[in-house]
Amino acid sequence: MAVRRKTAHEEWAARYGGGKRPPKEGATTISGVPLQPLYTPQDLAGWSYDEKLGYPGEFPYTRGVYPSMYRGQLWTIRQFAGYGTAEETNRRYKFLLSQGQAGLSVAFDMPTLMGYDSDDPISAGEVGHCGVAIDSLEDMETLFDGIRLDQITTSMTINSPAAILYAMYIAVGEKEGLSPAQLGGTLQNDILKEYIAQKEYIFPPEPSMRLVVDTIVFAARNMPRWNAVSISGYHIREAGSTAVQELAFTLADGMAYVEASIEAGLPVDEFAPRLSFFFDSHIDFFEEIAKFRAARRLWARIMRDKYGARDPKSWMLRFHTQTAGVSLTRQQVENNISRTAYEAMAAVLGGTNSLHTNSMDEVLALPTERAAQIALRTQQVLAHETGVTNTIDPLAGSYFLEQLTDEMERGAQQYFDRIDQQGGVLRCIESGFFQREIADAAFEFERKLEANERIIVGVNAYKEGEGAPVPTLKIGPETERGQVARLAALKARRDNTSARNRLEDLKRAARGRDNLMPPLLNCVKAYVTEGEIMAALKEVFGVYREPILF
Amino acid sequence: MPAQASTRKQAPETAKRWRVLTAKVGLDGHDRGVKVVSRALRDAGVEVIYAGLRQTPEMVVEAAIQEDVDAIGVSLHSGAHMTLIPRILELLKERNASDIVVFGGGIIPQDDADALKKMGVVEIFGPGTSLQAIIDFVNHGFKAA
């Protein structure tokens, strides 16, 4: 009787398990996806290159949205910055632009993000602390003073009041003599992930969705270089989700915006090419690369097959990436430089279109100029020294990576089904489904850390003493005092009758169904403040209260 | 640290069941940390009342007195800690409720944490603190290690 010879794979398996030291079992990604010690062609049985990958710049865009990727154009180095007053932030922007940065990314302070003016009692202690304070068009003019808006693109991280800041940016452009069509940039404006994760919601979901759709419609008709929404997984991940949850919830939000815009009467190919995405790049290197590749493939299929988009630009998922703030540690702060570098490389190997690298000290406070410069240089080293830009999607065909990319896709598809079964994204927000999934994942991560099943260098291994204190950026009380005084002077100087009338026009429009961008533009040009506009809209729309769960 | 994980939930039967109000103070919505800590304390036998997001110092102090808690745990990531935490201490004093312990966590630089402790905050837990350290802190009657 013939004895079947062991395959090479079986021989390896025997050697693997047969040594003196038993190999570690139960390895998973940081998100809990089980991992094999070795992947071989068997893991890709039935896998088709043409179906799964195709070519760069071609459906399903797994290998990247552009035919030449980084050989054609480097990703945009876009460092998120903003602190204190508009004047101080303007100086930081000019510095960043002089250092080779191509685009600006505005960080607003908490009162601005939550729709309060700097003189509101609830803003006490918050003005200028985690971003720049913007109350009116006057501050926005100062923020971009001396910067030609048609020479750069600007990303604005703002959500509930996004339409107002968008109107202010358009108005600043007009003062520079630029038409809206000449302005390029991105508004984060992703309200759904606010309810799900970052929690900077103000109005209830329905009127919030209307505001988002109004900006999408306005951009589609007037601003061909503008991304009205940056559909964001970053905050979902930072709130503790797994990679699959980040991928699934973000694309589910994207589908909700597509459906709302189609419902508003916009043909899909008129707005879909300007939808953009924003993901986290966490510390688990291969899982992140797989996530980015799966995101492109999923979105291309969804747009073509589910929504019938015909313009290939509608199929392309273009995205910004930020390295993971949650992966930074207070202990041994300098180690954060290397964490950020690995995360940045994962984003680039995953084909990101723009990138923010965190500064090592962001776990302590806003970054100092020195720390921000190291973060910028980290990207420049990656771009110009490591050689990663030379070959497109260089990890394609790896048994491991392709299997993991498929796994991400499968996991996301399962979540899409669960969300559909529960009545869609808005219903899942109201029931707390997303919030509970994320809280559970966050708790599970902490549990593993606590049990030493996961190691974080300096936190539960390789510990040292506290080490020398790192200098941090301080925002003094004079920032708030100065901002409040400027606001009082503006309110005394402007034409208050006109301001009141513009606000009344806005409220009338908000009660009806017209697009709110024109009345918002009239408000900001009359120097009505952000807080005044938001208060007027709250009168019409009401405010949201979330289900409390932990 | 995890080495003591086995002692969790094993506070002596006679030990007091502590009541803690947790809250996000200030305008930011970063609730990952406060939710994880609230759940860990609850699992360890502490009675936890999580007040939710955007609580003003007035709301926190009112709730703490109404709920008759032993301690308030506040979480801040917005940079407003040097305004809002001292205000909580001040309000507790005004209401003759300074026996309620105040501790906190979030993104709070070390020198600010030191200053807050001088004002009467019992402990500030920075990023990377183990859950067990916070559980031990509560179960030992809010004594800083």
Interface residues (C-beta under 8 A of the other chain):
Chain A: M110 P111 L113 M114 Y116 I122 S123 A124 G125 E126 H129 C130 E194 Q198 K199 E200 E238 A239 G240 V326 L328 T329 R330 Q331 V363 L364 A365 L366 A439 A442 F443 E446 L449 E450 A451 N452 I456 G458 V459 N460 E466 P469 T472 I475 E546 I548 F550
Chain B: M1 P2 A5 G26 L27 D28 G29 H30 D31 R32 V34 K35 V36 S38 R39 A40 R42 V48 Y50 G52 L53 R54 T56 H77 S78 G79 A80 H81 M82 T83 L84 I107 P109 Q110 D111 G126 P127 G128 S130 L131 Q132
